[in-house]
């Protein structure tokens, strides 16, 4: 039976240990933190995703990490939304964001994808931009480094010391979106950026 108040929270990344520490896998890192809060383990699902069902912020949630590569994330997300009967308006996607400095987190609904292939795929598969996003700032690449290379590199040593704090804060943002909605979450979290100068050069 459909649960009208169920949420689908999706973390974006690439599967496999060789990608685990990449900037592009910030969404997976936040979902791992949420899994600890739910006190469960991800299990394979026929949607081509790892899934964990539980409760978060007093609401039923499905946590998901697509097992497709980033640019094919939309297929698993659409399959999960259909399987669990979750409206796109109650989908939260956690992803890395080049256009936000490292240490900053932003919540929004809809808007452009800023060249993020995972978001492009999700928007195409859901046929709407009307889903929530938790944007995990990773900053722009240094010098003339290609953005595609930058996102597939591990966080720098200086950045990694702050990762647990940022993943925890991003998880708090997800819970806040579920509990109180978008505008109160923006008011609370957008003023609390980590004071960092950006990725090391």
N, C-alpha and C positions, 0 to 999 in steps of 0.2 A: 504494500500500500504506500502511496506517496506520502511523504512527510512535508507539509507545506512550509515549515520553518527550517528545513534542512539547508545547510550551506555546503558548497563545494569549494575547498581551498586548494589551489594548485600551485606548486612550486616549479619553476622552470629551470632546466639544466640539461646536461648531456649525460647519458648513462655510462657507467664503467669507471673503474678506479683511476684511469689515466686522466679523467676530467674532474675528479672530485674536488680538487683545490682551486679550480679555475674561477676567475671572476664571473664567467657566464653561469656558474653553478650556485650563485648566491641564493637563488630561490630554493634549491634543494637544501641548502644549509639551514634556512629559516624553517622549512618543513620538518627537518630533523629535530629542531628545537620544539616545535609544536607537538611532534610525536611524543617527546618526553613528557610534555604537560598532559597529554592524553593518557600516558602510561600504556602505550601499545606499540606494536611492531607492524611495519608495512608488510603487506602480502601481495603477491602477484594477482592481478585481476584481468579478466578477459578483454578489457578495454585497452590493453597494452600499457598499463600503468601499474605502479605499486600503490596500494590503497590501504588506508587505515580509517576505520569508522569509530567514532567516539563522541564525546561531548566537550565543547569548548565554549567558554563564556555562557554557560547554562543552556546551550543550544546544541542540537544534533549536527555533527559535521562529518564530512568525508574529506580526509586529507589525501592528496594524490601527487605522485611524482611520475610524469609520463616517461615511459621507457623507449619512446621514439627519440630520435635526435631533435635538437631544438627547433629546426625549421619545419618539423612535422608534428609539433605539439598539438595542433588543433584537432587532429583525428581522435586521440585519446580523450581530450577534454570534452569534445562533443559526445563521444560514446558514454563517458561518465555522466554528463548532464542528462542524457536521455535515459540511461540505466537507472539513475537515482531520482529522476524526475525533478531536477533542480532548474529553476528558471535562470537564464543568464544574469539577471539582475542580482542573484544571490551567489554568483561565482566570484571568488577573489583570486586573482593571479598575482603571485609574488615573483618579481623578476629583477635582474640587474638593469641599471640605467646609466648609459654613458653621459647623458646631459645633466646629471646631478653629481655634485662633488662627493668624493668618498667621505663617509661620515654623516651624510644627510639621507633622510628617508622621506618619502612623499606618498600620500594617498590620493587617489583620484578615481573618477568614473569616466570611462570613455576616452575620447581624445585620440590623437595620432599615435602611431607605433614608433616614430623616430628611427625607422630603419631596423627595428628589432624583429628578427625573423620569427621568433616564437610568437610574438603578439600578432604579427601579420597572419600567421597560420591559424591562430585561435579566432581572430576576428572573421576570417574567411569561413571557417568551419561553423561557427556559431551564427554567422550572417548578421552580426550586430557588434557594435563597440560598447554596448551598454553592460559592461561588467566592471567590477571594482579591481583596482590595481594597487599593490604595495610596491613602490619603486625603490629599489635598493641602490643608492648612488655608488658608482665605481669611478666616476670621473673620466676625463678624456685621456687618450694615450699620450705619452710624452713625445715631444719632438715630432718626427715624421712617421712614427710607427703607425701601421695600418690598424684600424679599429678591429677588424676581424682577428688579427693576431693578438691584439691586446686583451680581448675578452677571453681568449683561449689560453691565456697565461695565468699561472697561480697568482694569488694575492702576494704582494711583496712582504718581506719580513716585517717591516715597520707597520704595514696594514694588518697583518695577521694578529697582532697583539690586541687589536680592537674588535676583531671579528666576533668573538663570543658576545661582547656587549651589544654590538649592532644586530646580530641575529636575534638576541633576546628582545631588543627594543622593537625590531620588526615583527616578532611574534606578538608582542604586546599590542602593536598596531592592528594586527589581524583580529585579535580578541576585541579590541575597541570597536572596530568596524562592525563586528557581529553584535556587540552589546549596545552601542549607542548610535551607530550610523556614521556617515561620511563627514559631515560638517563638524560635529564635536571632536571627531578624531583628528581632523586637520588642525583645529584650534589647539588641541593638546600637544600634538607631536611635531608640527612643523616649526615650532619655536625652539625645539630641543636638540638641534644638530650637534654632533660631536665636533669639537673644535680642532680640525685637522687642516693641513694646508694642501691636501691632495696627494695623489700617488707619488712616491719617490721617483726622481728622474735619474 
